[in-house]
Amino acid sequence: MKRLMVFLLFGGMTACAAQSDRVVFKPDKPAVGKKIQVTYITSAAKAKLKGSVALEVLMLRKGRTPLLRKVPMTAKGTAWSATFIPETPEALALLCRFVSGTVVDDNEGNVWHLVLYEADRPLRDACFETALTMRNGGRRGFPLKRDLAEVESLLRQELHFWEDNWQARLALWRVRIERNPGQETLQNISDELEELYQNNKEYQEVTAALLKWFERLGFQDRAAAIRSEAIGSQPRGKVAETVWLAELEKEKDPFKRMGLIDGLLNEFSLSEQTRAKLEELLFELCLETRSYDRAMHLIELSRLPAPEKMLALSQSIFETSPELYDRAVEYGWRGIDFLRSPDPMQKPDDVSDEEWKRINEKRYASALCTLGKGMTRYGRADEAVLLLEEANKITKSEIPPISAALVEALLKTEKYQKAVQVAREAIRTGNENDTLVALYRTAYSGWKKTSEGFEKELETNRKAGSAAIRRKLKSEQLDIPAPAFTVQDLEGKTVTLAPGKGRALVLLFWSMHDDGSRKTMQAFVRLRNAFSGNDKARVFALESEWEEWGERRKESIRAFLKENEWKFPVLLDEGTAAAYGVTEFPETVVVGPDGRIRFRNEKIDDVGEYVRLVKLQVETLLEGKGG
């Protein structure tokens, strides 16, 4: 079956193939504001949908959130058709999938995609945005196979038509290094780097981006000279801004960091995205330094309602400043009121109405939990129970911190039997953490007046929970081939792994530059210990996103491990993450003994929960021999 892709035919010709055995797009070169006819053939061999069909389109836009649209289709025999017009002039490219009820046809995890045209050539940034989306594995439930060869082809096509697109050129350099990280590639990029700088040195935005490449490639003196000249000509220009941002990243003292942010916000002409990130960081630092008056001031200055900030402020006050209890309650209730009736105008453009409803239910439950925990802490447990019961009902006992908070509030009111029932239900659904288990033990002892029999009850409920989770895991398993790969460790030793052969494989892809890297490594240590002595499962950590190459990269990783006193093997990923479709770090991929990718775990919120889940995934696969 053909995939929708853009092929670059040098000599000035391009073609867009958007057809498959079951999907047809016309015309081949769609344009903004022009009709696009879409047909889905339910009788085709690989068609997943048999009932009524609707088209879902995600329109990619430069520097903005993609725009989601759902288009009804009409039936004619076994074909369903629709006419769709990309109505926003900002649209650059389209990602398409088809739905029928709850069933989705996303082309086996590689949605159909089209770039938009004008005057017989792709719009500026159309191929570039599509390439970035593909490199990241898709957007918002619209997966794209992370095919670096195709990404490179799209970027070269962008530069074929829009030679001055420097962002596409930088993206192409990165992909070239990912595909072929040898010295020859680095030398070729070095040659292009100086030329690109000379052609664009009057543009500070370009210069600021190129400075990072001069440093990455080892030209420190050249970078220093360029930086000095640029700042001398524009003391508050883009290059100076990047220097301030680098100082902010290195600074550890929270009060000094706040001063640097104030300088950036007041003295530089920042992009809207950068300003928003700095304002968010400033608020977090206000909570860290207990500068609550200023945190409140920032909330009141917010252009949009800020319920999450209100609740974060409430939680921080509850934990540190009992004298401000009334203000904590005030902001807690304000956050809840906003989330109880969310403004539909705040729905992100790339989120469906159904998903927006689910998101807000979780936000509301989290808000109830925040205020409920605070009230429990300060002697108002009776009121807290009402809030926490509502939160636990909304989340169906599937969020351990919420269940634990409710159990704790019930213990404060001496409702031991009810507390046992709540803890029991949470664990029997397969959702627990260490805090919940400890509170369960206390509630059981309070109810029975003895702890005798608790361990047996806990084990019984855990077995029921494990069975529930395993049933769920079996229904959620992926079925994607896991390629063999060869990498090096920090000592230069070559490691080749061939998935399958009767053993499960757990691959933790992580980045040393990720904010949560330390928690990720703690989770990895726990995982290694959990599978110690199990010859049917192997666990590896691959450092997958780097800002340096060669020995400098190895030295940075060694320093990171030494700083945290970790002693375990780290593999240097140079393309394996792309081959496995990893889009964000950290991500854990679990491969079954049959050599197929079966699970992905994209977050590590609670180390204990994460380790328990991965263990259950591996055990489920080993029991079922892979799938």
Buried (B, 14 or more C-beta within 10 A) or exposed (E): EEBBBBEBEEEEEBEBBBBBEBBBBEEEBBBBEEEBEBBBBBEBEEBBBEEBBBBBBBBBBBEEEBBBBEBEBEEEEEBBBBEBBBEBEBBBBBBBBBBBEEEBBBBBBBBBBBBBBBEEBBBBBBBBBBBBBBBBBBBBBBBBBBBBEBBBBBBBBBBBBBEEBBBBBBBBBBBBBBBEBEEEBBEEBBEEBEEBBEEBBEEBBBBBBBBBBBBBBBBEEBBEEBBEEBBEEEEBBBBBBBBBBEBBEEBEEBEEBBEBBEBBBEEBEBEEEBBEBBBBBBBBBBBEBEBBEBBBEBBEEEEEBBBBBBBBBBBBBBEEEEEBBEBBBBBBBBBBEBBEEBEEEEBBBBBBEEBBEEBBEBBBBBBBBBBBBBBBBEEBBEBBBEBBBBBBEBBEBEBBBBBBBBBBBBBBBEBBEBBBBBBBBBBBBBBBBEBBBBBBBBBBBBBBEEEEEBEEBBEEBBEBBBEBBBEEBBEEBBEBEBEEBEBBBBEEEEBEBEBBEEBBBBBBBBBBEBEBBEBBBBBBBBBBEBBEEBEEBBBBBBBBBBEBBEEEBBEBBEEBBEEEEBEEEBBBBBBBBBBBBBBBBBBBBBBBBBBBBBBBBEEBEBBBBBBBBBBBBBBBBBEBEBB
